[in-house]
Amino acid sequence: MTATLAPPVRIGKAAVGALGMLAVATGALESVVAPTLPLLQRELDMSTAEGALLSIMLLITGALVTPVAGKLGDRYGGKRILIRLMAVVSAGGLVSALAPNLPVLLLGQVLQGAMVGALPLSFILVRKHLPAGEAKVAIGMVSGLLVGGGMTGTLAAGPVAEGLSRHWMFALPTIAVIGATLLVNRLMPHDPPGRSDDAGIDWPGLVLLSGTLVTLMLVLALAPDIASQPLLLAALIVALAAFATGWTAVERRAASPMVDLRMLARPAVWKSSVLTFVICVGTAMAVHLLPQLFAVPTDEYGFGASATEIGFFLLPGVVAASLAGPISGIGARRFGSRAVVTAGIVIMAVGLIALAAVHTEVWHLVIGKAMIALANGLCVTALVTSTATSVDQSDTGIATSLVLVTRVVGYAVGVQVSAAILTAGTPSGSAVPAESAFVTGFVIAGAVTALSLLVARTMSKGVKE
């Protein structure tokens, strides 16, 4: 049947631009919690653990939705699934904007997590409607704009939350998401289905992966309290192993698995996934630690910064992140993906170790954050682009979903680890972590990031003539 379908319509710059606008809007909505977490913790009376949970709830949903969205997009058409997904995201943004308390806000974040699946769907549309060379440039642009949108949200969230209210910091990017979705719906032609199989959604795999991720987050959150509740932590570790083992077994036997582990066995895919995970762990630890460090009172060792000031301090990171996508694309074309990823890892590791050693002035943190933002953008853009162009067109959604799942899982793990370090480093009776807790977090993040060079050096050069 698919052989009788008309070939896809070639799209112009306006349609690609609409996808870019959607990437900016979703990136902004995804990122507003990070710089305002101290403010939200005060207004909603949240503990450190509850703040970490709020930070990762969106990511957990994203890790579950992304592979399903990629598969459905490959099978039924990217535009059809993208529009439906963004309707869920818009609903989540409105729930978050209207949330009167933490439970409702968590629900909104769960719904917003569907936005993580938008990126592989955008790649499907680009690859179906553009020649290979132009598709690679467009994928790099969309990926870079997502990072830039995230940094823009980080910058604007504080002033909006303090100048208007925390409700508006969710409402404004949600309005942008709705507008960009309508534009994509109008400008992007429908793409023909890529697959004709009748296999349904792998619900057992989805449930088991949900259990694996939630249990993993609980283990990381409870790790600092191992002395007070060792039996509970041991039980959770056993449950985590059971969920992970069961999920792997189900995915290997499923006729249409949620995550195709056979594709993960391909060197280009698993190397990109491992590198993305490690790089995002390091990035997430810095993203979580820096706002907390900025907010530490001046009579301790911090700067007593407000949410608006925190956003202003992160402005150089916005610039660095927005430049990372184009730089990564140019660098990959000239020197190869491996060179770009290696350079990004070195920059990030140096930035993290530098923050651990020197963080007594605002400009120390500003420069360190800019280096990390640039490095993250370089690496993730190069890894996603190389993965998307290393597989058959019909597998674009599934392959990039694997990499993006590791991105959100790595980010969630990084946030939880940094929160656990701060919790463990907070003296009894105090609400402020010891300075050594921040140093420990930066050192661990830098060391883990540096170890990823062992994987990066085995990548193919990926130079395209």
C-alpha positions, 0 to 999 in steps of 0.5 A: 500500500505504501508504494502507491502513496505520493512522495512527500512534499518538499518543505521550505524555510517557513516550515522549518522555521515553525519547527524551530519556533516550537523548539524554542517555546518547548525548551523555554517551558521545560526550563523555567523550574530550574532557576526559580526552584529556590523561589518555588521551594519557599512559596510552596514550602517544599523540602530539598527532596520535594524540590528535586522531585519537581525538577525531574517529574517532567523528565520521567514522563519524557523518558516514557513518552519519547520512544512511544512518540518516535515509534508512532511518528515513524508508523503513522506520520510525524505531523499527526503525532506531533500535533496531538503531543503538543495538545497534551503539553499545552494542557500541562502548561495551563495546569502548571500555570493555574496550580495552587499547590505542589500536587497540582504543579506535579500533575502539570509537569507530568503532562508537560513531559510529553514535550520531550517526544517532540524532538524526534518527531521534528526529525522525522518530518525534516528527514521526510521532507528534505534532502539528506544534506539539508536535513542534517542542517535543519536537524542541527538548527532545531536541536540548537534552538531547543537548547537556546529556548531552554536557556531563554526560559532559564533567563526569563523565568526569574523576572516573570515570577518575581515581577508578575507571579510564578503562575505567569512563568508557566503561562507565557511559554505555554502561550508560545507553545500553542502559537507555534503548534498552530503554525506548524499545523498550518505550514507543515504538510502531512507526511505519509505513514512509514510503516504498515505493521499492526503491532500496538503499543508495548504497554508491559514495556511502558509499565516496567520502564515506568517502574524502573525510572520511578524506583531509580529516582527513589533510590537516589533520593533516599541514598543520603538517609541510608543509615536511618532506613537501610531496609527500605533502601535495600528493598528499593534496590531489589525492586529496581533490579527486578523492574530493570530485568523484567523490562529488558526481558519484555523488550527482547521478546516483544513483537513491537518493543517500546525501545528496540534494544537491537538497535541499541546494539549498533555501535553508533547508537549505543555510544551516542546514548552512553555519551549523552547520558554521562554529559547530561548527568554532568550538565544537570548537576551544575544546573541544579547546584548553581541556582542553589549556590547563588541563593545561599545567604551572603552571611554564609558563603553565597550571594543571596541572589533573587530569582531575577538575579540568578537569571541575569547571572546565567545570561552568558550561558544563554548566549553560549547555548544559542551558539552551540548548535551552529558551531556544532554543525559546522564543526562536525562537517569540517572536523567530524562528530568525534572531534566536536564531542571530544572538545565539548567533553573537555570544555565541560570537565574543565568548567566543572572542576574549575567551579569546584576549585574557585567559586567565591565570586559571581563571575566564577560561576557565570563563566563556569556555567557558560562553559558547561552550556556551550559544551552541552550544546556542542555534544548533544547536538553532534550526538543527536545529529550523527545518530539521526543520519546514521540509520535508515530514514524509517528508523529516525524516530526510534534511533533518536528517541533512544538517545533522547531517552538517555538525555532525560534519564541522565538529567534526572539522575544528575539532579537527584544525585546533586540533591542527595549530595546537598541533603547529606551535606546539610548540618542538622538544624540548618537549612543551608548545605555546607560549602563542601557539599557543592565542591563535592558535587562539582568534583563528581560531575567533572570526574564522571564527564572526563571518564566519558572521553574513553567512549568518545575516542572510540567513535567514528570520525563522522566527517562528511565530505 
